[in-house]
Amino acid sequence: MLDIKINEHEVRKLYLEKLEEKIKKVDVELVFWDRKELMRRTGMSWGAIQTEFFFNPEFKKHKVGTKWRFPGEESKAFLLQWLSEQPRT
């Protein structure tokens, strides 16, 4: 008879490492975000985005035809910095 023992802690650790790799890969795959992606990633409405940071000269954006495009990595870096500068209530 074959007896197999699995270290659940190690399996969980490996699973979480692989999941983190996949999340990073998906995150990097989007070079440009559109308006809907920006709203999804921030959890903010389009009106709130425009009020809070859209017109900040540091926020990189490009109008392509009638659509706005936002460089993914630069937008993420800006948003993390912007959030850290917001007053905590």
C-alpha positions as CSV (number, residue, x, y, z in Angstrom):
1,M,0.0,0.0,0.0
2,L,1.1,3.6,-0.8
3,D,1.0,6.2,2.0
4,I,1.3,9.8,0.9
5,K,1.6,12.7,3.3
6,I,1.2,16.3,2.2
7,N,2.6,19.3,4.2
8,E,-0.5,21.6,4.0
9,H,1.6,24.6,5.0
10,E,4.0,24.1,2.2
11,V,1.3,23.5,-0.4
12,R,-0.4,26.7,0.7
13,K,2.9,28.6,0.5
14,L,3.5,27.4,-3.0
15,Y,0.0,28.2,-4.1
16,L,0.2,31.7,-2.8
17,E,3.6,32.3,-4.5
18,K,2.2,31.1,-7.8
19,L,-0.9,33.2,-7.4
20,E,1.2,36.3,-6.7
21,E,3.2,35.7,-9.8
22,K,0.1,35.4,-11.9
23,I,-1.4,38.5,-10.5
24,K,1.8,40.5,-11.2
25,K,1.9,39.1,-14.8
26,V,-1.7,40.1,-15.4
27,D,-1.1,43.5,-13.9
28,V,1.8,44.2,-16.2
29,E,0.1,42.9,-19.3
30,L,-2.1,46.0,-19.6
31,V,0.2,48.6,-21.1
32,F,-2.6,51.2,-21.4
33,W,-5.7,51.5,-19.3
34,D,-9.0,53.0,-20.7
35,R,-11.5,55.0,-18.7
36,K,-13.3,51.9,-17.5
37,E,-10.1,50.2,-16.4
38,L,-9.1,53.3,-14.5
39,M,-12.4,53.4,-12.7
40,R,-12.2,49.7,-11.9
41,R,-8.7,50.0,-10.5
42,T,-9.4,53.0,-8.4
43,G,-13.0,52.1,-7.3
44,M,-14.0,55.6,-8.2
45,S,-16.6,57.1,-10.5
46,W,-15.5,59.0,-13.5
47,G,-16.8,62.2,-11.9
48,A,-14.8,61.6,-8.7
49,I,-11.6,60.8,-10.8
50,Q,-12.0,64.1,-12.6
51,T,-12.6,66.0,-9.4
52,E,-9.7,64.4,-7.4
53,F,-6.8,64.0,-9.8
54,F,-7.6,63.8,-13.5
55,F,-6.5,67.4,-14.2
56,N,-3.3,67.1,-12.1
57,P,-0.4,67.8,-14.5
58,E,1.5,64.8,-13.0
59,F,-1.2,62.4,-14.0
60,K,-0.2,61.2,-17.5
61,K,-3.0,60.8,-20.0
62,H,-3.4,60.7,-23.8
63,K,-6.4,61.4,-25.9
64,V,-6.5,59.0,-28.9
65,G,-9.4,60.0,-31.1
66,T,-12.3,60.4,-28.7
67,K,-10.9,58.0,-26.1
68,W,-8.6,58.6,-23.1
69,R,-5.7,56.2,-22.6
70,F,-3.6,56.0,-19.5
71,P,-0.1,54.4,-19.3
72,G,-0.6,51.5,-16.9
73,E,2.7,51.5,-14.9
74,E,2.8,55.3,-14.7
75,S,-0.8,55.6,-13.7
76,K,-0.3,53.0,-11.0
77,A,2.7,54.8,-9.6
78,F,0.9,58.1,-9.7
79,L,-2.2,56.7,-7.9
80,L,-0.1,55.2,-5.1
81,Q,1.7,58.4,-4.6
82,W,-1.5,60.5,-4.8
83,L,-3.2,58.2,-2.3
84,S,-0.3,58.5,0.2
85,E,-0.6,62.3,0.1
86,Q,-4.3,62.3,0.9
87,P,-5.3,63.4,4.4
88,R,-6.4,60.6,6.7
89,T,-9.6,61.2,8.5
